[in-house]
Amino acid sequence: MWILYALLSAFFAAVVSILAKVGMQGVNPNLATAVRTCVVLVMAWGLVLGLGLQDGLAKMTPRNWWFLILSGIATGLSWLFYFAALQRGDVSRVSPVDKSSLVLAMIFAFIFLGEKITPGVVVGGALITAGTFVLIFWK
């Protein structure tokens, strides 16, 4: 089931880029990020409340809170920089560079989470990196 969720995530991430590029015309990227964040906030809490999942808040540990807060800060910084780049660059170049975060996430997963390094992961990461450089430098 994870693959379906991952594919849907990729689809909607692509749609985000197109909609944001059009929606940000003449708008400061920080303001655009703030508006987008409000929409995400309403949607996320609507889902939690609609499914009755709010009781899970009481079960969260301080560790859960700290890491989710840090993740939220990283998300906010990622969105701010992404929108700033998107306003100044082409979606077809900005988005692949942004997605080079995949390779960084793989490296961080090896270092911090102890995930296995396999030949397929190494080759896949190298291809993603090579493709990113082609899109950056080949005009």
C-alpha positions as a Python dict, from the first residue, in 0.01 Angstrom:
ca = {
    (1, 'M'): (0, 0, 0),
    (2, 'W'): (295, 233, 62),
    (3, 'I'): (370, 249, -309),
    (4, 'L'): (21, 382, -384),
    (5, 'Y'): (62, 653, -121),
    (6, 'A'): (408, 739, -254),
    (7, 'L'): (276, 766, -612),
    (8, 'L'): (-12, 986, -497),
    (9, 'S'): (236, 1201, -305),
    (10, 'A'): (448, 1241, -618),
    (11, 'F'): (143, 1329, -827),
    (12, 'F'): (22, 1596, -586),
    (13, 'A'): (375, 1733, -538),
    (14, 'A'): (390, 1783, -915),
    (15, 'V'): (51, 1955, -914),
    (16, 'V'): (172, 2180, -629),
    (17, 'S'): (455, 2308, -846),
    (18, 'I'): (231, 2403, -1135),
    (19, 'L'): (-46, 2558, -924),
    (20, 'A'): (204, 2748, -708),
    (21, 'K'): (393, 2887, -1008),
    (22, 'V'): (70, 3027, -1153),
    (23, 'G'): (-72, 3138, -817),
    (24, 'M'): (244, 3324, -709),
    (25, 'Q'): (259, 3560, -1004),
    (26, 'G'): (304, 3904, -852),
    (27, 'V'): (291, 3766, -495),
    (28, 'N'): (579, 3753, -248),
    (29, 'P'): (685, 3388, -208),
    (30, 'N'): (680, 3413, 173),
    (31, 'L'): (321, 3536, 165),
    (32, 'A'): (232, 3258, -81),
    (33, 'T'): (388, 3002, 155),
    (34, 'A'): (190, 3142, 449),
    (35, 'V'): (-138, 3116, 256),
    (36, 'R'): (-55, 2762, 144),
    (37, 'T'): (39, 2665, 500),
    (38, 'C'): (-297, 2786, 633),
    (39, 'V'): (-476, 2568, 380),
    (40, 'V'): (-264, 2266, 477),
    (41, 'L'): (-331, 2335, 846),
    (42, 'V'): (-708, 2342, 795),
    (43, 'M'): (-701, 2028, 580),
    (44, 'A'): (-481, 1832, 823),
    (45, 'W'): (-686, 1919, 1131),
    (46, 'G'): (-1009, 1863, 939),
    (47, 'L'): (-890, 1511, 858),
    (48, 'V'): (-780, 1442, 1217),
    (49, 'L'): (-1107, 1570, 1363),
    (50, 'G'): (-1318, 1408, 1092),
    (51, 'L'): (-1164, 1068, 1159),
    (52, 'G'): (-1171, 1116, 1537),
    (53, 'L'): (-795, 1083, 1575),
    (54, 'Q'): (-744, 1374, 1817),
    (55, 'D'): (-729, 1134, 2115),
    (56, 'G'): (-383, 1035, 1993),
    (57, 'L'): (-248, 1370, 2114),
    (58, 'A'): (-257, 1247, 2475),
    (59, 'K'): (-48, 941, 2380),
    (60, 'M'): (234, 1139, 2221),
    (61, 'T'): (564, 1138, 2409),
    (62, 'P'): (793, 1440, 2451),
    (63, 'R'): (1022, 1274, 2194),
    (64, 'N'): (733, 1257, 1947),
    (65, 'W'): (658, 1624, 2006),
    (66, 'W'): (1019, 1740, 1966),
    (67, 'F'): (1086, 1547, 1648),
    (68, 'L'): (752, 1650, 1492),
    (69, 'I'): (819, 2014, 1584),
    (70, 'L'): (1166, 1994, 1429),
    (71, 'S'): (1014, 1825, 1123),
    (72, 'G'): (761, 2109, 1099),
    (73, 'I'): (1039, 2368, 1113),
    (74, 'A'): (1228, 2183, 839),
    (75, 'T'): (907, 2163, 632),
    (76, 'G'): (849, 2535, 669),
    (77, 'L'): (1204, 2619, 567),
    (78, 'S'): (1182, 2380, 272),
    (79, 'W'): (857, 2540, 151),
    (80, 'L'): (991, 2894, 193),
    (81, 'F'): (1303, 2819, -10),
    (82, 'Y'): (1109, 2613, -265),
    (83, 'F'): (860, 2893, -331),
    (84, 'A'): (1140, 3150, -355),
    (85, 'A'): (1320, 2929, -609),
    (86, 'L'): (998, 2855, -796),
    (87, 'Q'): (919, 3221, -837),
    (88, 'R'): (1264, 3287, -984),
    (89, 'G'): (1313, 2971, -1192),
    (90, 'D'): (1141, 2731, -1427),
    (91, 'V'): (936, 2453, -1269),
    (92, 'S'): (1112, 2202, -1496),
    (93, 'R'): (1445, 2293, -1334),
    (94, 'V'): (1350, 2396, -980),
    (95, 'S'): (1140, 2090, -904),
    (96, 'P'): (1405, 1830, -993),
    (97, 'V'): (1664, 2015, -786),
    (98, 'D'): (1418, 2022, -497),
    (99, 'K'): (1364, 1650, -541),
    (100, 'S'): (1736, 1588, -505),
    (101, 'S'): (1630, 1583, -141),
    (102, 'L'): (1555, 1217, -214),
    (103, 'V'): (1926, 1140, -228),
    (104, 'L'): (1993, 1341, 87),
    (105, 'A'): (1708, 1158, 263),
    (106, 'M'): (1860, 826, 157),
    (107, 'I'): (2203, 927, 292),
    (108, 'F'): (2051, 1056, 618),
    (109, 'A'): (1850, 731, 652),
    (110, 'F'): (2172, 530, 625),
    (111, 'I'): (2354, 748, 879),
    (112, 'F'): (2082, 822, 1135),
    (113, 'L'): (1832, 538, 1098),
    (114, 'G'): (2068, 254, 1014),
    (115, 'E'): (1887, 163, 693),
    (116, 'K'): (2063, -82, 462),
    (117, 'I'): (2272, 39, 171),
    (118, 'T'): (2202, -189, -126),
    (119, 'P'): (2344, -179, -478),
    (120, 'G'): (2002, -78, -610),
    (121, 'V'): (1983, 215, -369),
    (122, 'V'): (2334, 330, -462),
    (123, 'V'): (2268, 307, -837),
    (124, 'G'): (1926, 472, -803),
    (125, 'G'): (2070, 754, -593),
    (126, 'A'): (2353, 805, -841),
    (127, 'L'): (2106, 822, -1132),
    (128, 'I'): (1889, 1076, -948),
    (129, 'T'): (2199, 1285, -875),
    (130, 'A'): (2320, 1261, -1235),
    (131, 'G'): (1976, 1357, -1366),
    (132, 'T'): (1963, 1656, -1132),
    (133, 'F'): (2299, 1782, -1261),
    (134, 'V'): (2188, 1735, -1623),
    (135, 'L'): (1877, 1945, -1557),
    (136, 'I'): (2077, 2215, -1378),
    (137, 'F'): (2365, 2257, -1620),
    (138, 'W'): (2242, 2136, -1962),
    (139, 'K'): (2051, 2420, -2119),
}
